[in-house]
């Protein structure tokens, strides 16, 4: 996993440099024929961001889009990653907030799907614009996943494992790549592939494989005992858990479901889990279908998302000390949206090679 972490970060730097001077994505994504403008702009949301506790945050993004374009906004909440991916790819949605892997899948289906903006890192730049993919076990069971003083993946083999969705970056693509990279160096697993991790059984790598459907669902699979180990990311559970001990986003950190947590964590209050592996992942984009939104409206949206007005909107970027549920939260106070090119996501594409 340490090598995996280095791969993602090194490739990220290459992609950022390449993306600054690369215009190929624009030529691929730009519509050659005039775009038929719509009176309604539809925004698709993954299951992770479709819950009732995030309605105010979704609505605030919608208001910003309406103000920028003068068009009405409708929100398309979903129960499955593929619904959002297909919606933005086929034009049933015009905007979508999606993980890097989902964006790549949508872009592969339709080159007119392009990234609009991503959230910066704490530095206010793309250099640290990452979130974290976690592998987690229940508190009290972490000793079984240690080799000496360090955590090891060795004992996840044969366990009940929960992913998020096979279209999830941090809930499948990154952890499955890391697992295959680690175990394929061993003679017993030298032919292991990511496809081998999709199903469990006596003759499989995992005894049982579950898909939570969302990061929240995968976390609940772990906390309820349905899974022994679960993959999910920091940002998608941040509204429901708090650091109990250790250092945030470091192996060995313990998180606890906080009082007042919304569904599906409302029945898991006080339960704890430990991180055994942490890998950085490129931040998630708002993607746009340039075949359904005109170049003029695309520019308006990019200008609006990257504006001080949106950055200072406390319903979009929650203040550091806010206890509210939201999509984005200030940590350093420098966070804001930045435009990116398609090439910035090449590190995630590389994971499939």
N, C-alpha and C positions, 0 to 999 in steps of 0.2 A: 504494500500500500504506500510505503514511502517513495518507491520508484514511480508509482502511479501518480502521486502528488507532484513529483518533480516533472513528470511528463506533461501534465496538464498545465502547470505554471510556465514551463519553458515554451510549450507550443502557444500558450496565450500571448507571450511576449512577441513571438514571431508573427502571430496573426494580427496583433495590434499594429505592428510596424507595417505589415503588408496592407492592412485595411486602410491605412492613412492615404496610401497612394493608389489604391486599386479602384478602378471605376467599372470593372467588368460586370459586377453585380448590378450596377445601375442600368447598364445597357441591356442586361438580361431581363431585369424586372420592369423596365419602363414599357408602358403600352404604346405601340406604334400607331394604333388607331385611337381616335378620340374616345375618352371614357364617358360612358353614359352616367351622368351624376345622379345620385339618389337623394330623395328627400329624407330618408331615414338611414342612419348609420347604425349597424348592428355590431355590438362588441361581444365576443365569445369569451367565456371564462372556464378554466379547468375546474374539476370538482373541488380542488383545494381552496379555490377562491369563490366558490359558489354558495357557501353557507350563509345563513341568515345573519350571523354575527358580523359579516363583512359587507352587508348591503349598503351601509352608509358610505363605505370607502368606494364601492363600485359606483354608487350614484354620484359621488363627487367627481370621479374621473369622467363620468358621463356628462356632467354639467360643463366641465372644461372643454370636452369635445363639442358639445352643442354651442358654446360661446364662440369657439374658434371657427366653426364651419357654418353656423346659422341653421343647422339641420337637427332634427330630432334624433335622439339616441334610444335604442332599445338594447336591453341586456339579454344575452343568451347564456343562462347558466346551464351547466351540464353535470352529468353523473358519470361520464367516461371520457378519458383523454381523447379517444379517437373521434368523438363527436365534435369537439372543438377544433381538432386538427383538420377534419374533413370540411367543417363549416368555413374556415378561413381559406382552405385550398379551393373549394368549389364556388366560392363567392356568396354563400349564404350568410357569411359574416364578413365584415369589412375590416375589423380590428380584432385582435385576440391577444390576451396576455398569456404567454405560454413559455414552457421551459425550452432550453436550447435544442434538445433532441426533438421535441415536438415541432419547433420551428423548422428544423432541418428536414423533417418528414414532410411538412406542408410545402416547403420550398421545392423539394424533390418532385412533388406532385404538380406544382404550379410555380414557375419561376417568377411570376408576378407577385408572389408573396415575399415580402422583404422586411427586414427589421426596421422599425421606426426609431425607438429609443430603448436604452437600458438604464437601470439605476447605476450611478457611479459607486465607487467604493468610498470608504471613510475619508480618503485623501481628496475626494472630489474629482478623481480622474478614473480612467479605465484600468490603471495599473493594478488596483486591488478590487476591481469590480467582480467580486466572487461571493458566493454563498457556500454552504458546506453539506456534503453528503455524509451522513452518519451510518455506521453499523452499530446497533444497540442491543443490549441484553438487560434483563431485569436486575435491579439492584440486589446484591447479595449473591449473584451467580457469576460475577465477572472473573473470579479467580480461575474458573475453568478455561478461560480464554487468555491466560497469561503464560509466558515462557520466561521464567525468572522474574525480573521486575517490569518487563515490557509486555504489551499485549501482542497476541499472535492470532492469526486466522486459522491455524491448524485444526482446532477443535470445532469449527463451524461445520465441517463435513459430517454428514449424517444427521444433522439437526433439522428441526422444523423451521423453515425460513420464510419471511414475509418480504416481498417486494411491493412496490406501489402499482406500477403499470409498466408493461414492456415498452411504452412510449415515454416513460419518465427518464429524465437525464440523471438526476441524483437518486432516484428511487429504483433505477434498474441499470441504465447504460453504464454509469460510472462504477457502481459497486460490482456489477457482473464482470466488467472488464478487469477490475482489480483482483477479483477472486480467480478468474481464469489465469491472469498473469502470474499470480502467486503460486497456484497449485500446479500449473502446467510444467513447472520446473521440477516437479517430483515425478519419478518414474510411473507411479500408480495412476497419475492424472495427466500424463504428458499429452494425451489426445483430447483433453477437456475443452469444450467450447461453451460460449454463452448460451447456446440452444440447450445444452445439457442441464442448465440451471432452471429451465422453465417448468419442469415437472419433477415431482418427487416420487420416491418408491424404493423398494429394497435394493434394486440394482442401480439406483440413481445417486447423484452426488448428495442431494438433500433427501431426507426421509419423507418430507412433505413440503410443498411449495404453495404459498398463498399469495394473492394479490389484493392489497387493501383497497385499490381503486382510487385512493388519494393518500397523501402522506399522513393525514390524520388517521385514516383507516388502517394503514400499516402499523402506526404507533399503537393503536388500540388492539390490534392483533397480538402485539407483544405484551402489553399490559394485562390482557385478559388470559394469557397463557396459551393462546392458540398457536403462537410461534415462540421459538426459543431465541431467535435472532431476527432483527428486523431492520430494513433499510428505510430511512426517511431523512428529510433535510431539516436544517435548523430553522429556516425562515417560515416554513409551513406549519410548524408547531409552536412558534414563538409566542403566539397569542394565548397559548394554553398552559405552557410550562414555565418554570423558573429554575435558575441554577441553584442547586442545593449544596454542592461542594465541588472543589476542583476549579480548573480554569476553563472558561467557556471555549467550546470548539476544540478541545484537546482530549485525546484518549484518557479515560479515567474520570472525566467530569461526570457528575451525577445531576440529573434533572428531576424535578418533582412536578406533578400536575398541580397547578395552583388552585386555591379556593376561588369559586365562582367561574371556573372554566366552562365554556359553552360546549354544546354537543359537538362531537361524540365523547368528549372527555368528562362530561358532567357526572358520569358514574364511576370515574377513575380518580377522583380527587385524592391527593396525597400519595398516590402510587409513584414509584421512582424507577428510573432506568439509568444505565451507565453506558457511556460511549466507549467502544473498543477500537473503532477506526474512524478517522476523519479525513476527507479528501475535498479540496477546493473545487468548485464548479463555476464556470462563467455565468454571470448574472442573466436572468431571464428577460427576454425582450417583449415589448409590445410590438407585434407584427402587424403589417398592413397589406391588404390586397390592392396593389396598384392598378389592377384591372377593374376594380369597382369604385375606387376613390381617385379623383382627378389629381393631377400633379399640383394644381393650385391648392386643393384642400389638403393634400399631403404636406405641402410646405407650411400651411397654416397650423396643421396638427403638430408638426415637428417644432415649429416656433413656440407654440403654446406649451407643449410638454417641457421644453427646455427653458421656459421663461421663469423669472423671479416670482411671478404671481403663483405659479403652480408649486415651485419650490417652497414658498413661504405659506402655502395652504396647509394648515395643521390637520386637516381632514384627509389629506393625501400623504403628506410626510408627517407622521406623528412626532411630537417633541420627544426628546430623550426620556423625560420623566413621565410620559403619558402612560396611563393604565388602560387606555382604550384599545380596542381591537382595530387593526388596520393592515393595509397591504405593505406599506413602507414606513420605516421608522428611522429618525435621525439618531446617529450614535456620536458622530463628531460635530455635526452641524454643517458639514460641508457637502453632504449628500445632495444629489440632484440628478435629473435625467440628462443623458448624453446621447447624441445620435451615433450610430455605428453602421458599418458596412457589413454585408453578408459574410465577407471573409473573416470577420472577427470570430465567427463560430466554427472555423475550420478545426480547432483542437477537438471539438466534440465529434466532428466528422471523422477525424483520425481514429477515434476509438473503435469505429466499425471496421477498420481495415486490418 
